[in-house]
Amino acid sequence: MTITRRRLMTLAATVSFGVALAGAGLPQSAAHAAEDTVKIGLILPITGPFASTGAEELAGVRQYMADHGDTSAGKKIELIVKDDTGSPNETKRIAQELVTSGGADVLMGFGLTPLAFATAPIATQAKVPMVVTAAATSSITEKSPYIVRTSFATPQGAYVIGEWAAKNGINSVVTLVSDYAPGIEEQDWFIKAFEKGGGKVVEKLTVPLKNPDFAPFLQRVADNKPEAVFVFVPAGVGAQFMKQFRERGLDQSGIRLIGTGDIVDDQILNDIGDVALGIVTARDYTAAHDSEMNRKFVKDFEAANDGMRPNFMAVGGYDGMALVYHALEKTGGDTDGDRLIEAMKGMSWESPRGPISIDPETRDIVQNIYINKVERKDGQLYSVTMDTVKDVKDPAKAGK
Ligand code: DHB
């Protein structure tokens, strides 16, 4: 959305549309098209080491449009898809371009925390809603009043699995996380809940985010002989971790593996193979989620994407679109950033993951967190829900 267009919209609201356009010296048809179209700038890591996130997110967004059409409140929804390759400088540059010459009314995506952090000031400056459908560090939503999140906050899953571990006979844990904001946050919130429940963390290990070699860290885990290892790596990276876990013989060591759902995300779970059986994780979505809406979602998604199974990233993208469509319905198609954000606050709807809502105070998602165990079902591996913690707010924002 450019300043020119914003001015045009104000003019159009006060004087007759045609007169305003003639005054602004623009051909009527061009400005008319802009008025009837809502542009969503979707920025994702479509290539590079986190391309699996881009693939799931994009497919989730497209599935929503396949299910609900390409209009909302009488406006045509236009997707502008951009690949940031997972580089924060690229995300920021693309976002800047999209809100100026690109005319984007909404920014969406953000596959990793640093990419969301880099873009937040642009959303604030341009007063354009920034719908975070993947990146999960708690504080992201505090970086701009124009940010709304439909993925999850890392403390949601980390806290729930920490409580679960303490209550389920696990006394000693080594934590092993990717060394960047969401990893450190997962580690801290897991420990908070686990120690509150009486558990003891014997060592904290951080592994480089880029090109990780897990072997030396897995050796530390083996040497410590904890009852369990708590692991966080971003979506898609779990397969590589699990390969090294097995190669180092950790699967035969009696040390249990627990974590948030990232380690066994649904896109890679079948490829990980039987070594994943029995892993317990906490997350807002599993493809095995037992609802009619989800069964249809999984079936349609797999059919549209060459058998790729939707993971929690896909659902984040699907619901990002749901949020924009519903907000437009509420504003009657008005794309003013402040009005859209106001419309998004407090919104609640049914997602393939279950009931979700946007906390009006924090603009972050409130959702069920499912405690899942990897099992074989109909010949495939799934994270099957054993227990549900309902309506979880980000514990970091709920004073935990
Ligand atoms: C983030 C990225 C992931 O792929 C994930 O599974 C969790 C968090 C992030 O960078 O915020």
Boltz pocket constraint, residues with backbone or C-beta under 6 A from the ligand:
constraints:
  - pocket:
      binder: B
      contacts: [[A, 53], [A, 111], [A, 112], [A, 113], [A, 114], [A, 134], [A, 135], [A, 136], [A, 137], [A, 182], [A, 233], [A, 234], [A, 235], [A, 236], [A, 262]]
      max_distance: 6.0
